[in-house]
Amino acid sequence: MTRTKPAGVRFYFDADIRGLGILLSRIRSDVTYPGDPGGEVHKRLRPPCVVTDVAARDDVWIPQVTEQGWLIVTRDRHIRTRPREIAAVREYGARMVALTAAEATNTFNQLEVVMCRWRGLVKCLDRPGPFIYAATRTSFEPVM
């Protein structure tokens, strides 16, 4: 008899890159995305995502995700010039990595950036928030 164990979700892929979140959640039990119904991967059962609305505003989903202790992965080429998003990350103590590469416009290119920077993402799991990192294929640097 095979038993499934609960999955420990660690990564939240924002609505901006939901397609990438869906793709990765098929092979990793620790990845979720808005509207994720949950699922089983490698005998680990991932619960449904606490963010059910893919159109939820930042001031709604950022505190929900932060409360879960998840690392936020999003796509925002201009994150450095978005004072409201930066303020929300600070206010809620969020941990965020923003894909800032100009070419990260489709799921495959986003996957390339994430895979090139995967070790940096994993290292972020051990850091307390708030912080934002900007990620491209060739760089991974703090924004705040």
N, C-alpha and C positions, 0 to 999 in steps of 0.2 A: 504494500500500500504506500503510495507516494503522498507525502504531506507537503502542503505549501506553507511557507512561513511569511510573516508580514514583511513587506519591503520598507526599507527606510529611505524615503524620498529626500534627496539632497539638492536637486537642481530644478528650478522652475524656468521654463522657456516661455517668455512673454508672448502675447497675442501677435506682436510684430513679426515673430519668427515661429508661429504656431506649427507650421508645416514641419519645421526642423524638430520641434518638440515631439510631434506625433511620430516622426521617423525614428528618433532616438529612443522613445519610450517603448518601441517594439523590440529593442535589443538590450535596454538597460532598465532595470526595475526602479532605479533611483531618480528617474526623470519624469516630470509631469508638466502639464501645460493647461491653460484655461479651457474648461469644459471637458477635461480628461475624465472618462467614466471609470478609470482604474483598469487594472488588468493583471494578468499573470505573466511573468517573464522569469525564466530559469528557476522555476519553483518558488518564486517570490511573488506575493500578492500585493500590488500597489493599490492603495485606496483611491477613490475619486478625488479629484483636485478640489480644494476649498474655494477656488475661484471658478465659478460656474459660468459667468457672463464674459464672453470674449470681448465685449465692448466696455468692460468696467473701467472707470476712471482711475487714474494713478492714485488718487487719495483713498480709493476703495481697496484696490488689489495690493498695493505696496505694503500696507500694514498687515493684511491677511497673510501674505507670503512671508513677511519678516517674522511674524508671530510663530510660524511653523519652523523657522530657522533655515529656510531654503536660500540658496544662492540664486539670485535673479540673473538670467541671461536674456538680453534684449538686443535690438538693433536700433541704433540711433547714431547716425553719422555726425550729428551736431550736438552731442551730449554736453560738450564743454561750454556751449552757449545757451543752455536751457536752464535758467535759474529756478524755475518752478520744480522741475524734476530733481535737480540737485538739492533743493530745499526739502523735498519730500523724502529723499534718501537720508538726509541728515536728521530730519524730524523723527522718522520711524526707526532709525538705526539700521537701515537696510544694507545689504551686501549685493553689489551689482557689477556685472561685466557687460559692457555695451560693445557690440560689434560695430566698429566705426569705419570699416573698409568700404570704399565707394562701390566696389564690385559685389558686396554682400547683398545683392538684390533678389536672389532666388535661393531656393532650398539647397541646391548643390553647392553654390558658392559660400553660403552660410556654413554648411557642413565643413567645407575646406578650412575656413577660418577657425571654427571650433576645434577641429582635429589638430590643426597646427598649434593651437594654444591650449590644448586639453590639460597639460600638466600645470599650467598657470591657473586654470579654473580649479583644479583639484587642490592646489595650494591655498586658494582663497577660502576653501571650506574651513580651514583652521584659523582664519583671521576674524576678529570681531568687527562688527560694523560700527559706524557707517563707513562705506567706501564705494568708489566707482573706479573701475579699470576700463580702459579703452583697448580693444583687441582688434588687430588686423592679422593677416597671415604672417607678417614679419615683426610685429611689435606687440607688447603687452605692457602698458604703462598706466600709472595712477592718474586719475583726473582729480580726485579729492580723497 
